[in-house]
Amino acid sequence: MPTQTRTLKPITVLVGGSGKTHDVNIPPGLTVRDLLEQLNLSGHLTKFGEATPLGENEDVYSRVNAGDKLILGPNTPVSARRVR
């Protein structure tokens, strides 16, 4: 019986404002929440060059290519207050 090997993708997580980086190899099915827990980080991950953060239950593996960079931004509270 053939053995299946899970292909890992190497990516870099840049911690915004700190200069810290985390080089990780991610397996298929890894969510944003799982990745942040493994790295003991909190915040929002955004793919370098994009404006919209990834959802916390989003599959990181399917959204990135090998060598991609993700930027970690802070959890920013959302206000219900209207801006005029």
C-alpha positions as CSV (number, residue, x, y, z in Angstrom):
1,M,0.0,0.0,0.0
2,P,1.5,3.4,-1.0
3,T,2.2,5.8,1.8
4,Q,0.9,9.3,1.3
5,T,3.3,12.1,2.3
6,R,1.8,15.4,3.4
7,T,3.4,18.2,1.6
8,L,4.4,21.0,3.9
9,K,4.6,24.6,2.7
10,P,7.3,26.9,4.1
11,I,5.9,30.3,5.0
12,T,7.0,33.3,7.1
13,V,4.9,35.1,9.7
14,L,6.1,38.7,10.2
15,V,5.0,40.2,13.5
16,G,4.1,43.8,12.6
17,G,5.9,46.5,14.3
18,S,8.3,44.2,16.2
19,G,10.7,43.0,13.5
20,K,10.2,39.4,14.7
21,T,9.7,36.6,12.1
22,H,8.6,33.0,12.4
23,D,9.6,30.6,9.6
24,V,7.2,27.7,9.7
25,N,6.2,24.7,7.6
26,I,2.5,24.3,7.5
27,P,0.4,21.1,6.7
28,P,-2.8,21.0,4.7
29,G,-5.9,21.9,6.7
30,L,-4.1,24.2,9.2
31,T,-6.3,27.1,10.2
32,V,-5.3,30.6,11.1
33,R,-6.3,29.9,14.7
34,D,-4.2,26.7,14.8
35,L,-1.2,28.6,13.4
36,L,-1.5,31.4,15.9
37,E,-1.9,29.0,18.8
38,Q,1.2,27.1,17.7
39,L,3.2,30.3,17.6
40,N,1.7,31.6,20.8
41,L,0.5,34.8,19.0
42,S,-2.7,36.7,18.7
43,G,-4.0,39.1,16.1
44,H,-5.0,39.0,12.5
45,L,-3.0,37.5,9.7
46,T,-2.9,39.2,6.3
47,K,-1.2,37.8,3.2
48,F,1.6,40.1,2.2
49,G,0.3,42.5,-0.5
50,E,-3.4,42.0,0.4
51,A,-5.6,44.2,2.4
52,T,-8.2,41.8,3.9
53,P,-7.2,39.6,6.8
54,L,-7.7,35.9,6.7
55,G,-10.6,34.5,8.8
56,E,-9.6,32.6,11.9
57,N,-11.1,29.4,10.6
58,E,-9.7,29.8,7.1
59,D,-7.4,27.1,5.8
60,V,-4.0,28.8,5.5
61,Y,-2.5,26.1,3.4
62,S,-5.0,26.6,0.5
63,R,-4.5,30.4,0.6
64,V,-0.7,30.5,0.4
65,N,2.1,29.4,-1.8
66,A,5.5,28.1,-0.6
67,G,7.6,31.1,0.5
68,D,4.7,33.5,1.1
69,K,4.8,36.0,3.9
70,L,1.9,36.6,6.3
71,I,1.8,39.8,8.4
72,L,0.4,39.6,11.9
73,G,-1.5,42.7,12.9
74,P,-3.0,43.5,16.3
75,N,-6.5,42.6,17.3
76,T,-8.2,46.0,16.9
77,P,-11.5,46.5,18.8
78,V,-14.4,47.4,16.5
79,S,-16.5,50.3,17.7
80,A,-20.3,50.6,17.1
81,R,-19.9,54.3,17.2
82,R,-20.6,56.1,13.9
83,V,-18.0,58.4,12.3
84,R,-19.5,61.6,11.0
